[in-house]
Amino acid sequence: MTKSQKFWNKFAARYAARPLKNVPAYEAMLADVAARLKPTDKVLEIGCGTGGTAIRLAPAVAQWTATDFSIEMVKIAQAKPAGDTVVFKVVDASNTFDGGPFDAICAFNVPHLVDDLPQVLHKSMPT
Ligand SMILES: C[S@@+](CC[C@H](N)C(=O)[O-])C[C@H]1O[C@@H](n2cnc3c(N)ncnc32)[C@H](O)[C@@H]1O
């Protein structure tokens, strides 16, 4: 386990308990993303954290694969009630994602944490 995974595992419960800082901005972001997605889309989310955004957006698409490299984040996400279009998986963004290619890739508050983001996106999008 990397130092960064240890950090996020340790922080997961506290992260889950933090209230949203700006609810209207969050709702506007959800609406903006939803407007870009189609009901037939297969979506990959990188760094899903405790899964709240995935659970809100997944009902609008065919399949939402929400991934995070922190097992503690994913455990919290998996314990939440969710629709049947979302699945949570422990995956480091530096590895290959199963189930691709994806029609859309989302990463909320994460891109600055992922090494070589262009390469990560390239290998998961249709060729
Ligand atoms: C700031 S939190 C954002 C969580 C969620 N997207 C949100 O907006 O609430 C960053 C998340 O990215 C995950 N993360 C960081 N680096 C990652 C990587 N290389 N691969 C997968 N997940 C990563 C962390 O475990 C953490 O859950």
The ligand as an SDF file (V2000), in Angstrom:
LIG
                    3D

 27 29  0  0  0  0  0  0  0  0999 V2000
  -10.4920   14.8990   -2.5220 C   0  0  0  0  0  0  0  0  0  0  0  0
  -11.1210   13.2230   -2.5440 S   0  0  0  0  0  0  0  0  0  0  0  0
  -12.4700   13.4120   -3.7080 C   0  0  0  0  0  0  0  0  0  0  0  0
  -13.5100   12.3340   -3.5360 C   0  0  0  0  0  0  0  0  0  0  0  0
  -14.7590   12.5240   -4.4020 C   0  0  0  0  0  0  0  0  0  0  0  0
  -14.4500   12.4950   -5.8230 N   0  0  0  0  0  0  0  0  0  0  0  0
  -15.4360   13.8330   -4.0440 C   0  0  0  0  0  0  0  0  0  0  0  0
  -15.4970   14.7410   -4.8890 O   0  0  0  0  0  0  0  0  0  0  0  0
  -15.9070   13.9310   -2.8930 O   0  0  0  0  0  0  0  0  0  0  0  0
   -9.8720   12.4290   -3.5480 C   0  0  0  0  0  0  0  0  0  0  0  0
  -10.1430   10.9220   -3.7490 C   0  0  0  0  0  0  0  0  0  0  0  0
   -9.2700   10.4580   -4.7720 O   0  0  0  0  0  0  0  0  0  0  0  0
   -8.7660    9.1980   -4.3780 C   0  0  0  0  0  0  0  0  0  0  0  0
   -7.4940    9.0180   -5.1090 N   0  0  0  0  0  0  0  0  0  0  0  0
   -6.3650    9.7680   -5.0220 C   0  0  0  0  0  0  0  0  0  0  0  0
   -5.4140    9.3290   -5.8510 N   0  0  0  0  0  0  0  0  0  0  0  0
   -5.9480    8.2630   -6.5090 C   0  0  0  0  0  0  0  0  0  0  0  0
   -5.4540    7.3570   -7.4920 C   0  0  0  0  0  0  0  0  0  0  0  0
   -4.1950    7.4380   -7.9660 N   0  0  0  0  0  0  0  0  0  0  0  0
   -6.2760    6.3730   -7.9250 N   0  0  0  0  0  0  0  0  0  0  0  0
   -7.5290    6.2600   -7.4450 C   0  0  0  0  0  0  0  0  0  0  0  0
   -8.0660    7.0740   -6.4970 N   0  0  0  0  0  0  0  0  0  0  0  0
   -7.2770    8.0630   -6.0350 C   0  0  0  0  0  0  0  0  0  0  0  0
   -8.6540    9.2770   -2.8670 C   0  0  0  0  0  0  0  0  0  0  0  0
   -8.6550    8.0090   -2.2590 O   0  0  0  0  0  0  0  0  0  0  0  0
   -9.9040   10.0860   -2.5240 C   0  0  0  0  0  0  0  0  0  0  0  0
  -11.0160    9.2550   -2.2770 O   0  0  0  0  0  0  0  0  0  0  0  0
  1  2  1  0
  2  3  1  0
  2 10  1  0
  3  4  1  0
  4  5  1  0
  5  6  1  0
  5  7  1  0
  7  8  2  0
  7  9  1  0
 10 11  1  0
 11 12  1  0
 11 26  1  0
 12 13  1  0
 13 14  1  0
 13 24  1  0
 14 15  1  0
 14 23  1  0
 15 16  2  0
 16 17  1  0
 17 18  1  0
 17 23  2  0
 18 19  1  0
 18 20  2  0
 20 21  1  0
 21 22  2  0
 22 23  1  0
 24 25  1  0
 24 26  1  0
 26 27  1  0
M  CHG  2   2   1   9  -1
M  END
$$$$
